[in-house]
């Protein structure tokens, strides 16, 4: 099982997390390595991503709430341009 957690939150859950107040990050289709030095939670507004780590491979896209643990080393494969809200810590 992967350390990356993916869920489909309700509008109420998004409001409770104040997701709309989080900054927005965008990325064109690409592949890159990434290491998390602190936990990240993100909510995808658009896009499609496959992330590969030692824990396996996880796919997610628009409408998914994703959490990445601190210390995770992974490779992002962005197949459709991403637009997401994100929060570290």
PDB file with one MODEL, atoms N, CA, C and O in Angstrom:
MODEL        1
ATOM      1  N   UNK A   1       0.845  -1.199   0.000  1.00  0.00           N
ATOM      2  CA  UNK A   1       0.000   0.000   0.000  1.00  0.00           C
ATOM      3  C   UNK A   1       0.881   1.250   0.000  1.00  0.00           C
ATOM      4  O   UNK A   1       1.908   1.296   0.677  1.00  0.00           O
ATOM      5  N   UNK A   2       0.480   2.230  -0.743  1.00  0.00           N
ATOM      6  CA  UNK A   2       1.256   3.463  -0.866  1.00  0.00           C
ATOM      7  C   UNK A   2       1.071   4.366   0.347  1.00  0.00           C
ATOM      8  O   UNK A   2       0.048   4.319   1.031  1.00  0.00           O
ATOM      9  N   UNK A   3       2.088   5.188   0.595  1.00  0.00           N
ATOM     10  CA  UNK A   3       1.977   6.179   1.675  1.00  0.00           C
ATOM     11  C   UNK A   3       1.119   7.366   1.230  1.00  0.00           C
ATOM     12  O   UNK A   3       0.696   8.179   2.052  1.00  0.00           O
ATOM     13  N   UNK A   4       0.869   7.456  -0.068  1.00  0.00           N
ATOM     14  CA  UNK A   4       0.077   8.559  -0.626  1.00  0.00           C
ATOM     15  C   UNK A   4      -1.402   8.211  -0.459  1.00  0.00           C
ATOM     16  O   UNK A   4      -1.841   7.124  -0.835  1.00  0.00           O
ATOM     17  N   UNK A   5      -2.165   9.150   0.112  1.00  0.00           N
ATOM     18  CA  UNK A   5      -3.591   8.921   0.344  1.00  0.00           C
ATOM     19  C   UNK A   5      -4.421   9.768  -0.625  1.00  0.00           C
ATOM     20  O   UNK A   5      -4.177  10.965  -0.778  1.00  0.00           O
ATOM     21  N   UNK A   6      -5.398   9.140  -1.273  1.00  0.00           N
ATOM     22  CA  UNK A   6      -6.258   9.828  -2.227  1.00  0.00           C
ATOM     23  C   UNK A   6      -7.707   9.628  -1.804  1.00  0.00           C
ATOM     24  O   UNK A   6      -8.127   8.511  -1.500  1.00  0.00           O
ATOM     25  N   UNK A   7      -8.473  10.728  -1.786  1.00  0.00           N
ATOM     26  CA  UNK A   7      -9.897  10.627  -1.458  1.00  0.00           C
ATOM     27  C   UNK A   7     -10.694  11.587  -2.341  1.00  0.00           C
ATOM     28  O   UNK A   7     -10.133  12.475  -2.982  1.00  0.00           O
ATOM     29  N   UNK A   8     -12.012  11.389  -2.362  1.00  0.00           N
ATOM     30  CA  UNK A   8     -12.929  12.263  -3.101  1.00  0.00           C
ATOM     31  C   UNK A   8     -13.750  13.022  -2.066  1.00  0.00           C
ATOM     32  O   UNK A   8     -14.782  12.524  -1.615  1.00  0.00           O
ATOM     33  N   UNK A   9     -13.306  14.225  -1.681  1.00  0.00           N
ATOM     34  CA  UNK A   9     -14.001  14.953  -0.618  1.00  0.00           C
ATOM     35  C   UNK A   9     -15.334  15.542  -1.069  1.00  0.00           C
ATOM     36  O   UNK A   9     -15.550  15.811  -2.251  1.00  0.00           O
ATOM     37  N   UNK A  10     -16.217  15.735  -0.098  1.00  0.00           N
ATOM     38  CA  UNK A  10     -17.480  16.425  -0.360  1.00  0.00           C
ATOM     39  C   UNK A  10     -17.216  17.937  -0.316  1.00  0.00           C
ATOM     40  O   UNK A  10     -16.169  18.380   0.157  1.00  0.00           O
ATOM     41  N   UNK A  11     -18.150  18.695  -0.801  1.00  0.00           N
ATOM     42  CA  UNK A  11     -18.029  20.162  -0.749  1.00  0.00           C
ATOM     43  C   UNK A  11     -17.900  20.636   0.702  1.00  0.00           C
ATOM     44  O   UNK A  11     -17.166  21.582   0.986  1.00  0.00           O
ATOM     45  N   UNK A  12     -18.617  19.973   1.616  1.00  0.00           N
ATOM     46  CA  UNK A  12     -18.543  20.332   3.030  1.00  0.00           C
ATOM     47  C   UNK A  12     -17.133  20.078   3.593  1.00  0.00           C
ATOM     48  O   UNK A  12     -16.617  20.882   4.369  1.00  0.00           O
ATOM     49  N   UNK A  13     -16.527  18.970   3.201  1.00  0.00           N
ATOM     50  CA  UNK A  13     -15.165  18.661   3.654  1.00  0.00           C
ATOM     51  C   UNK A  13     -14.169  19.695   3.127  1.00  0.00           C
ATOM     52  O   UNK A  13     -13.272  20.128   3.850  1.00  0.00           O
ATOM     53  N   UNK A  14     -14.334  20.085   1.871  1.00  0.00           N
ATOM     54  CA  UNK A  14     -13.448  21.103   1.292  1.00  0.00           C
ATOM     55  C   UNK A  14     -13.598  22.431   2.026  1.00  0.00           C
ATOM     56  O   UNK A  14     -12.609  23.112   2.296  1.00  0.00           O
ATOM     57  N   UNK A  15     -14.834  22.796   2.347  1.00  0.00           N
ATOM     58  CA  UNK A  15     -15.073  24.041   3.080  1.00  0.00           C
ATOM     59  C   UNK A  15     -14.476  23.969   4.484  1.00  0.00           C
ATOM     60  O   UNK A  15     -13.909  24.952   4.962  1.00  0.00           O
ATOM     61  N   UNK A  16     -14.593  22.831   5.146  1.00  0.00           N
ATOM     62  CA  UNK A  16     -14.057  22.669   6.499  1.00  0.00           C
ATOM     63  C   UNK A  16     -12.533  22.811   6.505  1.00  0.00           C
ATOM     64  O   UNK A  16     -11.960  23.292   7.482  1.00  0.00           O
ATOM     65  N   UNK A  17     -11.874  22.393   5.413  1.00  0.00           N
ATOM     66  CA  UNK A  17     -10.417  22.502   5.289  1.00  0.00           C
ATOM     67  C   UNK A  17      -9.974  23.877   4.770  1.00  0.00           C
ATOM     68  O   UNK A  17      -8.779  24.173   4.736  1.00  0.00           O
ATOM     69  N   UNK A  18     -10.944  24.720   4.363  1.00  0.00           N
ATOM     70  CA  UNK A  18     -10.657  26.040   3.752  1.00  0.00           C
ATOM     71  C   UNK A  18      -9.779  25.910   2.509  1.00  0.00           C
ATOM     72  O   UNK A  18      -8.897  26.736   2.274  1.00  0.00           O
ATOM     73  N   UNK A  19     -10.025  24.871   1.720  1.00  0.00           N
ATOM     74  CA  UNK A  19      -9.215  24.594   0.535  1.00  0.00           C
ATOM     75  C   UNK A  19      -9.181  25.786  -0.419  1.00  0.00           C
ATOM     76  O   UNK A  19      -8.146  26.054  -1.030  1.00  0.00           O
ATOM     77  N   UNK A  20     -10.284  26.495  -0.555  1.00  0.00           N
ATOM     78  CA  UNK A  20     -10.314  27.621  -1.508  1.00  0.00           C
ATOM     79  C   UNK A  20      -9.380  28.758  -1.104  1.00  0.00           C
ATOM     80  O   UNK A  20      -9.078  29.628  -1.921  1.00  0.00           O
ATOM     81  N   UNK A  21      -8.915  28.762   0.161  1.00  0.00           N
ATOM     82  CA  UNK A  21      -7.969  29.783   0.624  1.00  0.00           C
ATOM     83  C   UNK A  21      -6.512  29.376   0.386  1.00  0.00           C
ATOM     84  O   UNK A  21      -5.614  30.205   0.530  1.00  0.00           O
ATOM     85  N   UNK A  22      -6.268  28.120   0.027  1.00  0.00           N
ATOM     86  CA  UNK A  22      -4.901  27.649  -0.195  1.00  0.00           C
ATOM     87  C   UNK A  22      -4.361  28.222  -1.503  1.00  0.00           C
ATOM     88  O   UNK A  22      -5.142  28.533  -2.401  1.00  0.00           O
ATOM     89  N   UNK A  23      -3.034  28.368  -1.630  1.00  0.00           N
ATOM     90  CA  UNK A  23      -2.449  28.835  -2.896  1.00  0.00           C
ATOM     91  C   UNK A  23      -2.727  27.843  -4.028  1.00  0.00           C
ATOM     92  O   UNK A  23      -3.114  26.699  -3.788  1.00  0.00           O
ATOM     93  N   UNK A  24      -2.524  28.302  -5.259  1.00  0.00           N
ATOM     94  CA  UNK A  24      -2.711  27.449  -6.437  1.00  0.00           C
ATOM     95  C   UNK A  24      -1.366  27.235  -7.120  1.00  0.00           C
ATOM     96  O   UNK A  24      -0.565  28.162  -7.247  1.00  0.00           O
ATOM     97  N   UNK A  25      -1.129  25.997  -7.558  1.00  0.00           N
ATOM     98  CA  UNK A  25       0.077  25.622  -8.309  1.00  0.00           C
ATOM     99  C   UNK A  25      -0.372  25.012  -9.621  1.00  0.00           C
ATOM    100  O   UNK A  25      -1.347  24.261  -9.663  1.00  0.00           O
ATOM    101  N   UNK A  26       0.340  25.336 -10.699  1.00  0.00           N
ATOM    102  CA  UNK A  26       0.025  24.761 -12.002  1.00  0.00           C
ATOM    103  C   UNK A  26       1.270  24.106 -12.583  1.00  0.00           C
ATOM    104  O   UNK A  26       2.395  24.479 -12.253  1.00  0.00           O
ATOM    105  N   UNK A  27       1.053  23.129 -13.448  1.00  0.00           N
ATOM    106  CA  UNK A  27       2.160  22.412 -14.086  1.00  0.00           C
ATOM    107  C   UNK A  27       1.689  21.855 -15.421  1.00  0.00           C
ATOM    108  O   UNK A  27       0.635  21.224 -15.506  1.00  0.00           O
ATOM    109  N   UNK A  28       2.478  22.094 -16.458  1.00  0.00           N
ATOM    110  CA  UNK A  28       2.198  21.522 -17.778  1.00  0.00           C
ATOM    111  C   UNK A  28       2.597  20.045 -17.773  1.00  0.00           C
ATOM    112  O   UNK A  28       3.318  19.609 -16.876  1.00  0.00           O
ATOM    113  N   UNK A  29       2.144  19.275 -18.754  1.00  0.00           N
ATOM    114  CA  UNK A  29       2.558  17.872 -18.825  1.00  0.00           C
ATOM    115  C   UNK A  29       4.088  17.747 -18.776  1.00  0.00           C
ATOM    116  O   UNK A  29       4.806  18.411 -19.523  1.00  0.00           O
ATOM    117  N   UNK A  30       4.558  16.890 -17.890  1.00  0.00           N
ATOM    118  CA  UNK A  30       5.998  16.721 -17.672  1.00  0.00           C
ATOM    119  C   UNK A  30       6.241  15.546 -16.746  1.00  0.00           C
ATOM    120  O   UNK A  30       5.304  14.957 -16.206  1.00  0.00           O
ATOM    121  N   UNK A  31       7.513  15.212 -16.569  1.00  0.00           N
ATOM    122  CA  UNK A  31       7.933  14.179 -15.613  1.00  0.00           C
ATOM    123  C   UNK A  31       9.079  14.758 -14.801  1.00  0.00           C
ATOM    124  O   UNK A  31      10.026  15.311 -15.360  1.00  0.00           O
ATOM    125  N   UNK A  32       8.993  14.630 -13.470  1.00  0.00           N
ATOM    126  CA  UNK A  32      10.055  15.162 -12.622  1.00  0.00           C
ATOM    127  C   UNK A  32      10.103  14.420 -11.293  1.00  0.00           C
ATOM    128  O   UNK A  32       9.101  13.872 -10.834  1.00  0.00           O
ATOM    129  N   UNK A  33      11.288  14.414 -10.681  1.00  0.00           N
ATOM    130  CA  UNK A  33      11.480  13.815  -9.364  1.00  0.00           C
ATOM    131  C   UNK A  33      11.162  14.863  -8.296  1.00  0.00           C
ATOM    132  O   UNK A  33      11.401  16.056  -8.485  1.00  0.00           O
ATOM    133  N   UNK A  34      10.615  14.389  -7.168  1.00  0.00           N
ATOM    134  CA  UNK A  34      10.267  15.302  -6.081  1.00  0.00           C
ATOM    135  C   UNK A  34      10.477  14.607  -4.748  1.00  0.00           C
ATOM    136  O   UNK A  34      10.258  13.402  -4.623  1.00  0.00           O
ATOM    137  N   UNK A  35      10.907  15.380  -3.746  1.00  0.00           N
ATOM    138  CA  UNK A  35      11.038  14.864  -2.387  1.00  0.00           C
ATOM    139  C   UNK A  35      10.313  15.817  -1.448  1.00  0.00           C
ATOM    140  O   UNK A  35      10.522  17.029  -1.500  1.00  0.00           O
ATOM    141  N   UNK A  36       9.459  15.266  -0.589  1.00  0.00           N
ATOM    142  CA  UNK A  36       8.675  16.074   0.350  1.00  0.00           C
ATOM    143  C   UNK A  36       9.433  16.222   1.655  1.00  0.00           C
ATOM    144  O   UNK A  36       9.674  15.233   2.348  1.00  0.00           O
ATOM    145  N   UNK A  37       9.821  17.472   2.008  1.00  0.00           N
ATOM    146  CA  UNK A  37      10.506  17.689   3.278  1.00  0.00           C
ATOM    147  C   UNK A  37       9.516  18.014   4.391  1.00  0.00           C
ATOM    148  O   UNK A  37       9.901  18.170   5.550  1.00  0.00           O
ATOM    149  N   UNK A  38       8.233  18.116   4.029  1.00  0.00           N
ATOM    150  CA  UNK A  38       7.141  18.229   4.994  1.00  0.00           C
ATOM    151  C   UNK A  38       5.885  17.682   4.322  1.00  0.00           C
ATOM    152  O   UNK A  38       5.841  17.586   3.095  1.00  0.00           O
ATOM    153  N   UNK A  39       4.864  17.321   5.097  1.00  0.00           N
ATOM    154  CA  UNK A  39       3.643  16.785   4.486  1.00  0.00           C
ATOM    155  C   UNK A  39       2.973  17.827   3.583  1.00  0.00           C
ATOM    156  O   UNK A  39       3.043  19.028   3.841  1.00  0.00           O
ATOM    157  N   UNK A  40       2.326  17.341   2.524  1.00  0.00           N
ATOM    158  CA  UNK A  40       1.543  18.224   1.655  1.00  0.00           C
ATOM    159  C   UNK A  40       0.157  17.615   1.464  1.00  0.00           C
ATOM    160  O   UNK A  40       0.006  16.404   1.307  1.00  0.00           O
ATOM    161  N   UNK A  41      -0.843  18.483   1.483  1.00  0.00           N
ATOM    162  CA  UNK A  41      -2.204  18.114   1.104  1.00  0.00           C
ATOM    163  C   UNK A  41      -2.559  18.974  -0.093  1.00  0.00           C
ATOM    164  O   UNK A  41      -2.317  20.181  -0.081  1.00  0.00           O
ATOM    165  N   UNK A  42      -3.132  18.371  -1.128  1.00  0.00           N
ATOM    166  CA  UNK A  42      -3.527  19.157  -2.294  1.00  0.00           C
ATOM    167  C   UNK A  42      -4.882  18.679  -2.814  1.00  0.00           C
ATOM    168  O   UNK A  42      -5.286  17.532  -2.620  1.00  0.00           O
ATOM    169  N   UNK A  43      -5.561  19.607  -3.480  1.00  0.00           N
ATOM    170  CA  UNK A  43      -6.856  19.316  -4.087  1.00  0.00           C
ATOM    171  C   UNK A  43      -6.764  19.688  -5.561  1.00  0.00           C
ATOM    172  O   UNK A  43      -6.544  20.852  -5.896  1.00  0.00           O
ATOM    173  N   UNK A  44      -6.934  18.699  -6.446  1.00  0.00           N
ATOM    174  CA  UNK A  44      -6.785  18.947  -7.876  1.00  0.00           C
ATOM    175  C   UNK A  44      -8.050  19.537  -8.477  1.00  0.00           C
ATOM    176  O   UNK A  44      -9.134  18.960  -8.391  1.00  0.00           O
ATOM    177  N   UNK A  45      -7.880  20.698  -9.086  1.00  0.00           N
ATOM    178  CA  UNK A  45      -8.968  21.356  -9.807  1.00  0.00           C
ATOM    179  C   UNK A  45      -9.018  20.851 -11.249  1.00  0.00           C
ATOM    180  O   UNK A  45     -10.086  20.789 -11.857  1.00  0.00           O
ATOM    181  N   UNK A  46      -7.852  20.492 -11.787  1.00  0.00           N
ATOM    182  CA  UNK A  46      -7.750  19.993 -13.162  1.00  0.00           C
ATOM    183  C   UNK A  46      -6.482  19.164 -13.268  1.00  0.00           C
ATOM    184  O   UNK A  46      -5.547  19.322 -12.483  1.00  0.00           O
ATOM    185  N   UNK A  47      -6.469  18.278 -14.253  1.00  0.00           N
ATOM    186  CA  UNK A  47      -5.269  17.523 -14.543  1.00  0.00           C
ATOM    187  C   UNK A  47      -5.356  16.050 -14.221  1.00  0.00           C
ATOM    188  O   UNK A  47      -6.341  15.563 -13.666  1.00  0.00           O
ATOM    189  N   UNK A  48      -4.287  15.354 -14.587  1.00  0.00           N
ATOM    190  CA  UNK A  48      -4.177  13.922 -14.334  1.00  0.00           C
ATOM    191  C   UNK A  48      -2.708  13.624 -14.072  1.00  0.00           C
ATOM    192  O   UNK A  48      -1.830  14.046 -14.825  1.00  0.00           O
ATOM    193  N   UNK A  49      -2.453  12.882 -12.981  1.00  0.00           N
ATOM    194  CA  UNK A  49      -1.087  12.625 -12.527  1.00  0.00           C
ATOM    195  C   UNK A  49      -0.941  11.169 -12.114  1.00  0.00           C
ATOM    196  O   UNK A  49      -1.865  10.561 -11.574  1.00  0.00           O
ATOM    197  N   UNK A  50       0.243  10.622 -12.379  1.00  0.00           N
ATOM    198  CA  UNK A  50       0.637   9.321 -11.853  1.00  0.00           C
ATOM    199  C   UNK A  50       1.917   9.572 -11.060  1.00  0.00           C
ATOM    200  O   UNK A  50       2.875  10.133 -11.591  1.00  0.00           O
ATOM    201  N   UNK A  51       1.939   9.160  -9.792  1.00  0.00           N
ATOM    202  CA  UNK A  51       3.116   9.338  -8.940  1.00  0.00           C
ATOM    203  C   UNK A  51       3.656   7.953  -8.589  1.00  0.00           C
ATOM    204  O   UNK A  51       2.922   7.077  -8.133  1.00  0.00           O
ATOM    205  N   UNK A  52       4.957   7.780  -8.812  1.00  0.00           N
ATOM    206  CA  UNK A  52       5.619   6.520  -8.521  1.00  0.00           C
ATOM    207  C   UNK A  52       6.598   6.723  -7.366  1.00  0.00           C
ATOM    208  O   UNK A  52       7.413   7.646  -7.386  1.00  0.00           O
ATOM    209  N   UNK A  53       6.508   5.848  -6.356  1.00  0.00           N
ATOM    210  CA  UNK A  53       7.430   5.893  -5.220  1.00  0.00           C
ATOM    211  C   UNK A  53       7.785   4.457  -4.856  1.00  0.00           C
ATOM    212  O   UNK A  53       7.320   3.513  -5.496  1.00  0.00           O
ATOM    213  N   UNK A  54       8.612   4.297  -3.824  1.00  0.00           N
ATOM    214  CA  UNK A  54       8.965   2.947  -3.378  1.00  0.00           C
ATOM    215  C   UNK A  54       7.731   2.190  -2.883  1.00  0.00           C
ATOM    216  O   UNK A  54       7.730   0.960  -2.838  1.00  0.00           O
ATOM    217  N   UNK A  55       6.677   2.930  -2.512  1.00  0.00           N
ATOM    218  CA  UNK A  55       5.443   2.309  -2.043  1.00  0.00           C
ATOM    219  C   UNK A  55       4.507   1.877  -3.153  1.00  0.00           C
ATOM    220  O   UNK A  55       3.471   1.268  -2.888  1.00  0.00           O
ATOM    221  N   UNK A  56       4.859   2.185  -4.401  1.00  0.00           N
ATOM    222  CA  UNK A  56       4.013   1.807  -5.523  1.00  0.00           C
ATOM    223  C   UNK A  56       3.669   2.985  -6.400  1.00  0.00           C
ATOM    224  O   UNK A  56       4.356   4.006  -6.400  1.00  0.00           O
ATOM    225  N   UNK A  57       2.594   2.826  -7.149  1.00  0.00           N
ATOM    226  CA  UNK A  57       2.169   3.851  -8.100  1.00  0.00           C
ATOM    227  C   UNK A  57       0.732   4.262  -7.772  1.00  0.00           C
ATOM    228  O   UNK A  57      -0.130   3.418  -7.524  1.00  0.00           O
ATOM    229  N   UNK A  58       0.496   5.570  -7.775  1.00  0.00           N
ATOM    230  CA  UNK A  58      -0.828   6.103  -7.460  1.00  0.00           C
ATOM    231  C   UNK A  58      -1.229   7.065  -8.567  1.00  0.00           C
ATOM    232  O   UNK A  58      -0.427   7.893  -8.998  1.00  0.00           O
ATOM    233  N   UNK A  59      -2.474   6.957  -9.028  1.00  0.00           N
ATOM    234  CA  UNK A  59      -2.999   7.889 -10.034  1.00  0.00           C
ATOM    235  C   UNK A  59      -4.103   8.718  -9.404  1.00  0.00           C
ATOM    236  O   UNK A  59      -4.888   8.218  -8.597  1.00  0.00           O
ATOM    237  N   UNK A  60      -4.158   9.999  -9.782  1.00  0.00           N
ATOM    238  CA  UNK A  60      -5.209  10.877  -9.283  1.00  0.00           C
ATOM    239  C   UNK A  60      -5.429  11.998 -10.282  1.00  0.00           C
ATOM    240  O   UNK A  60      -4.617  12.226 -11.178  1.00  0.00           O
ATOM    241  N   UNK A  61      -6.563  12.703 -10.106  1.00  0.00           N
ATOM    242  CA  UNK A  61      -6.919  13.761 -11.039  1.00  0.00           C
ATOM    243  C   UNK A  61      -7.911  14.728 -10.427  1.00  0.00           C
ATOM    244  O   UNK A  61      -8.102  14.766  -9.212  1.00  0.00           O
ATOM    245  N   UNK A  62      -8.537  15.508 -11.292  1.00  0.00           N
ATOM    246  CA  UNK A  62      -9.469  16.547 -10.862  1.00  0.00           C
ATOM    247  C   UNK A  62     -10.508  15.970  -9.909  1.00  0.00           C
ATOM    248  O   UNK A  62     -11.100  14.923 -10.170  1.00  0.00           O
ATOM    249  N   UNK A  63     -10.718  16.687  -8.781  1.00  0.00           N
ATOM    250  CA  UNK A  63     -11.696  16.266  -7.785  1.00  0.00           C
ATOM    251  C   UNK A  63     -11.110  15.432  -6.659  1.00  0.00           C
ATOM    252  O   UNK A  63     -11.810  15.112  -5.699  1.00  0.00           O
ATOM    253  N   UNK A  64      -9.818  15.071  -6.764  1.00  0.00           N
ATOM    254  CA  UNK A  64      -9.182  14.256  -5.723  1.00  0.00           C
ATOM    255  C   UNK A  64      -8.448  15.127  -4.712  1.00  0.00           C
ATOM    256  O   UNK A  64      -7.819  16.123  -5.068  1.00  0.00           O
ATOM    257  N   UNK A  65      -8.538  14.734  -3.448  1.00  0.00           N
ATOM    258  CA  UNK A  65      -7.758  15.326  -2.359  1.00  0.00           C
ATOM    259  C   UNK A  65      -6.643  14.329  -2.062  1.00  0.00           C
ATOM    260  O   UNK A  65      -6.906  13.161  -1.777  1.00  0.00           O
ATOM    261  N   UNK A  66      -5.389  14.798  -2.131  1.00  0.00           N
ATOM    262  CA  UNK A  66      -4.240  13.898  -2.035  1.00  0.00           C
ATOM    263  C   UNK A  66      -3.321  14.374  -0.912  1.00  0.00           C
ATOM    264  O   UNK A  66      -3.048  15.568  -0.790  1.00  0.00           O
ATOM    265  N   UNK A  67      -2.847  13.436  -0.095  1.00  0.00           N
ATOM    266  CA  UNK A  67      -1.880  13.780   0.955  1.00  0.00           C
ATOM    267  C   UNK A  67      -0.597  12.991   0.720  1.00  0.00           C
ATOM    268  O   UNK A  67      -0.616  11.794   0.433  1.00  0.00           O
ATOM    269  N   UNK A  68       0.516  13.705   0.853  1.00  0.00           N
ATOM    270  CA  UNK A  68       1.849  13.133   0.692  1.00  0.00           C
ATOM    271  C   UNK A  68       2.580  13.268   2.024  1.00  0.00           C
ATOM    272  O   UNK A  68       2.571  14.345   2.620  1.00  0.00           O
ATOM    273  N   UNK A  69       3.220  12.183   2.509  1.00  0.00           N
ATOM    274  CA  UNK A  69       3.915  12.256   3.793  1.00  0.00           C
ATOM    275  C   UNK A  69       5.286  12.919   3.680  1.00  0.00           C
ATOM    276  O   UNK A  69       5.901  12.916   2.614  1.00  0.00           O
ATOM    277  N   UNK A  70       5.750  13.476   4.772  1.00  0.00           N
ATOM    278  CA  UNK A  70       7.098  14.027   4.847  1.00  0.00           C
ATOM    279  C   UNK A  70       8.104  12.907   4.590  1.00  0.00           C
ATOM    280  O   UNK A  70       7.935  11.787   5.073  1.00  0.00           O
ATOM    281  N   UNK A  71       9.153  13.218   3.823  1.00  0.00           N
ATOM    282  CA  UNK A  71      10.197  12.245   3.533  1.00  0.00           C
ATOM    283  C   UNK A  71       9.962  11.422   2.285  1.00  0.00           C
ATOM    284  O   UNK A  71      10.843  10.666   1.875  1.00  0.00           O
ATOM    285  N   UNK A  72       8.784  11.550   1.663  1.00  0.00           N
ATOM    286  CA  UNK A  72       8.478  10.769   0.461  1.00  0.00           C
ATOM    287  C   UNK A  72       9.353  11.222  -0.702  1.00  0.00           C
ATOM    288  O   UNK A  72       9.440  12.416  -0.990  1.00  0.00           O
ATOM    289  N   UNK A  73      10.003  10.267  -1.372  1.00  0.00           N
ATOM    290  CA  UNK A  73      10.736  10.522  -2.610  1.00  0.00           C
ATOM    291  C   UNK A  73       9.940   9.871  -3.723  1.00  0.00           C
ATOM    292  O   UNK A  73       9.593   8.693  -3.634  1.00  0.00           O
ATOM    293  N   UNK A  74       9.645  10.631  -4.774  1.00  0.00           N
ATOM    294  CA  UNK A  74       8.777  10.097  -5.816  1.00  0.00           C
ATOM    295  C   UNK A  74       9.068  10.751  -7.165  1.00  0.00           C
ATOM    296  O   UNK A  74       9.834  11.709  -7.264  1.00  0.00           O
ATOM    297  N   UNK A  75       8.435  10.206  -8.193  1.00  0.00           N
ATOM    298  CA  UNK A  75       8.491  10.781  -9.534  1.00  0.00           C
ATOM    299  C   UNK A  75       7.075  11.096  -9.963  1.00  0.00           C
ATOM    300  O   UNK A  75       6.196  10.235  -9.932  1.00  0.00           O
ATOM    301  N   UNK A  76       6.860  12.352 -10.368  1.00  0.00           N
ATOM    302  CA  UNK A  76       5.567  12.797 -10.887  1.00  0.00           C
ATOM    303  C   UNK A  76       5.560  12.638 -12.398  1.00  0.00           C
ATOM    304  O   UNK A  76       6.508  13.026 -13.081  1.00  0.00           O
ATOM    305  N   UNK A  77       4.472  12.059 -12.915  1.00  0.00           N
ATOM    306  CA  UNK A  77       4.240  11.962 -14.353  1.00  0.00           C
ATOM    307  C   UNK A  77       2.928  12.706 -14.618  1.00  0.00           C
ATOM    308  O   UNK A  77       1.847  12.152 -14.421  1.00  0.00           O
ATOM    309  N   UNK A  78       3.024  13.954 -15.063  1.00  0.00           N
ATOM    310  CA  UNK A  78       1.838  14.780 -15.316  1.00  0.00           C
ATOM    311  C   UNK A  78       1.416  14.557 -16.765  1.00  0.00           C
ATOM    312  O   UNK A  78       2.113  14.988 -17.683  1.00  0.00           O
ATOM    313  N   UNK A  79       0.282  13.888 -16.981  1.00  0.00           N
ATOM    314  CA  UNK A  79      -0.172  13.601 -18.346  1.00  0.00           C
ATOM    315  C   UNK A  79      -1.124  14.675 -18.870  1.00  0.00           C
ATOM    316  O   UNK A  79      -1.148  14.948 -20.070  1.00  0.00           O
ATOM    317  N   UNK A  80      -1.908  15.288 -17.978  1.00  0.00           N
ATOM    318  CA  UNK A  80      -2.792  16.405 -18.335  1.00  0.00           C
ATOM    319  C   UNK A  80      -2.453  17.559 -17.396  1.00  0.00           C
ATOM    320  O   UNK A  80      -2.312  17.358 -16.190  1.00  0.00           O
ATOM    321  N   UNK A  81      -2.325  18.755 -17.939  1.00  0.00           N
ATOM    322  CA  UNK A  81      -1.903  19.924 -17.163  1.00  0.00           C
ATOM    323  C   UNK A  81      -2.649  20.015 -15.832  1.00  0.00           C
ATOM    324  O   UNK A  81      -3.867  19.851 -15.769  1.00  0.00           O
ATOM    325  N   UNK A  82      -1.882  20.281 -14.771  1.00  0.00           N
ATOM    326  CA  UNK A  82      -2.420  20.298 -13.405  1.00  0.00           C
ATOM    327  C   UNK A  82      -2.653  21.727 -12.931  1.00  0.00           C
ATOM    328  O   UNK A  82      -1.860  22.634 -13.184  1.00  0.00           O
ATOM    329  N   UNK A  83      -3.769  21.889 -12.236  1.00  0.00           N
ATOM    330  CA  UNK A  83      -4.070  23.112 -11.480  1.00  0.00           C
ATOM    331  C   UNK A  83      -4.589  22.613 -10.147  1.00  0.00           C
ATOM    332  O   UNK A  83      -5.602  21.916 -10.091  1.00  0.00           O
ATOM    333  N   UNK A  84      -3.885  22.974  -9.051  1.00  0.00           N
ATOM    334  CA  UNK A  84      -4.282  22.436  -7.753  1.00  0.00           C
ATOM    335  C   UNK A  84      -4.113  23.462  -6.653  1.00  0.00           C
ATOM    336  O   UNK A  84      -3.251  24.338  -6.728  1.00  0.00           O
ATOM    337  N   UNK A  85      -4.952  23.342  -5.623  1.00  0.00           N
ATOM    338  CA  UNK A  85      -4.741  24.046  -4.355  1.00  0.00           C
ATOM    339  C   UNK A  85      -3.799  23.162  -3.543  1.00  0.00           C
ATOM    340  O   UNK A  85      -3.863  21.936  -3.638  1.00  0.00           O
ATOM    341  N   UNK A  86      -2.929  23.771  -2.749  1.00  0.00           N
ATOM    342  CA  UNK A  86      -2.007  22.984  -1.943  1.00  0.00           C
ATOM    343  C   UNK A  86      -1.735  23.638  -0.600  1.00  0.00           C
ATOM    344  O   UNK A  86      -1.885  24.848  -0.431  1.00  0.00           O
ATOM    345  N   UNK A  87      -1.329  22.800   0.357  1.00  0.00           N
ATOM    346  CA  UNK A  87      -0.969  23.278   1.695  1.00  0.00           C
ATOM    347  C   UNK A  87       0.105  22.369   2.256  1.00  0.00           C
ATOM    348  O   UNK A  87      -0.041  21.146   2.267  1.00  0.00           O
ATOM    349  N   UNK A  88       1.195  22.984   2.728  1.00  0.00           N
ATOM    350  CA  UNK A  88       2.272  22.216   3.370  1.00  0.00           C
ATOM    351  C   UNK A  88       2.076  22.245   4.882  1.00  0.00           C
ATOM    352  O   UNK A  88       1.467  23.160   5.438  1.00  0.00           O
ATOM    353  N   UNK A  89       2.617  21.203   5.531  1.00  0.00           N
ATOM    354  CA  UNK A  89       2.568  21.140   6.978  1.00  0.00           C
ATOM    355  C   UNK A  89       1.398  20.355   7.504  1.00  0.00           C
ATOM    356  O   UNK A  89       1.238  20.222   8.717  1.00  0.00           O
TER     357      UNK A  89
ENDMDL
END
